[in-house]
């Protein structure tokens, strides 16, 4: 196989695996702030036990997130050296800022979170929880800044140097607040909150179904559901804002989202469909004519730029972008419905007895994860064939001195490593969930010591 | 020597990597010594001596990598793509190491713990060795093309000099880790660690002497700057004094001062390395004109200034909470239910 495909596969594997964990820790981090805040405010041992239990789950997520994240930091240089030379002046700053402002904050205060219960005051511990949560959010900020700059480069100029042309910074503010940063960041963050919320909802629903840790499960479910109900409509809003942004800044990607080929015509929105790239049509579809135009401009007759406005070599792969985008939207809707149904039963006071819904909640933890992966795929595949939109093609970004054999070797190596890591993660997560919160703590305040 | 932005960033990246060596150095070293402890409780004390801090220590490497990318993107690109397989191996080792630390004590089964104990130790030695080999090759110089791309091979990186630097790094980290463990342990185990400290000091002294002679013989450019500016010989002198002071403090039972001496020795060693390289970052062994320097490999003046502002805001924060964490977790390791 050729080195470009292998390098792209390796990047996709690395980031897809890594991206399982940060949304969990960003979402769960914020929930921990609520739980521990509730403990400090009320002094109820229940909240203390909740915080302790979820902190151990957080620790597990974080450990694997760090282990897989180190690869992310280095593989721009290993596999994408030409890209690194081209964008280092801009992209490198965002990564370095992430290290200085986010990673140190997270990893430092995580030590207090995990091991500091008996060493610092409850207030200091709460402060650490806030810092860890902030750190995980800062980390998202800087990485989205870097990635958004790839999507919608701004604040740079191209400079010829002895070693070739490269992008150099003109305005740091324009780089950070490039046209897609804000709506992509808000979409990613609310997705992370939703992911964390559904993790808590899932585990709590499981306990309720098994009749274990009832009080603990009810209280956790309440907090998780509360966050899910807020995050789900936020996802719709930020998703819509993102799509508007894409329409403005990356018309080829938007056209691929909806399989809109005609160079300039009103666009339809498809509920589902299959792209026939030869005939340039969407088949087997149910479509609302003019809906795409209406969503983008408020008028169903507005012309939307289609794929035919771009040379074939400048178009993203249409069907996969179409499918991943539509699947993500469908899951988003399902999560909204689930959150609202859950809230309805909660308000009626019968959620804990509604077993069919609890069973759905147990498995629903996979849905935000799936939506995260699909959304990321549609965003990044929709950016193709560019590695930096409009400036540098993906095929021109790879390392010149790394051969297909080397990439294949590392790809196989990392496939095994990630498989093992994932198996261990599931095994330990399952173990921790089965073990549950420390029961005796539910009735005692503070420092009950287990023998 | 005028202190321009490029020089400042050369020093700052050096500071980050030195911070990494000082901090992750002791936890890699403790990993290398791990199998010497025979009892489960002793091994748990070793793991918990680094428990709250090891992942924060690793962040120094990640941030060092990020700073290198931001300040000297050509070095980042050339070295990481050139040392491809070696770096991938290092990444796999670091991942496994993290996993071993995290998972080892989660289950009581003997086979489970033994497997992770071996992984922890092997990956710690391998990570230190690979880092040292990379350092050795940078000191020796590697073949570079005029377009800055690496022109060597993976096997070429495994030359005797680089391996010697690799082994020296392992020995340095083992000594550093053993001394750190003295601060963290008590009772019988503490006395056992004292014996390890003696052994590792001897191991390191032998490696250090041989590596120094090899550097004079095979990488003489590393000492050219000191030859030209004899005042810099002070750094060599301080390095030697710091190293010699370690056994002295150990003999008098002043373990913390021994640890500080070990830190001082590492800072001096990294300073000597920096002086030897400056103003090059990667020396082209085939043609000096192809070398990557702090000027031709750097980001724009604008980026270096912005990054300096970020560093001025960020570094004091980082130092403050790193110091606070070490302060909170000071003293001997006590195993409790939060422990590994």
Interface residues (C-beta under 8 A of the other chain):
Chain A: X60 X63 X64 X66 X67 X68 X69 X70 X71 X73 X74 X76 X77 X78 X79 X81 X82 X84 X85 X87 X88 X89 X90 X91 X92 X93 X95 X96 X97 X98 X99 X100 X101 X103 X104 X105 X107 X108 X109 X110 X111 X112 X114 X115 X116 X117 X118 X119 X120 X159 X162 X163 X164 X168 X169 X170 X172 X399 X400 X401 X402 X406 X409 X410 X413 X414 X417 X421 X424 X428 X431 X449 X450
Chain B: X51 X52 X53 X55 X56 X58 X59 X61 X62 X63 X65 X66 X67 X69 X70 X71 X73 X74 X76 X77 X78 X79 X80 X81 X82 X84 X85 X87 X88 X91 X92 X94 X95 X96 X98 X99 X102 X103 X106 X107 X147 X148 X149 X150 X151 X296 X299 X300 X302 X303 X306 X307 X310 X311 X314 X315 X317 X318 X321 X322 X324 X325 X328 X329 X336 X337 X338 X339
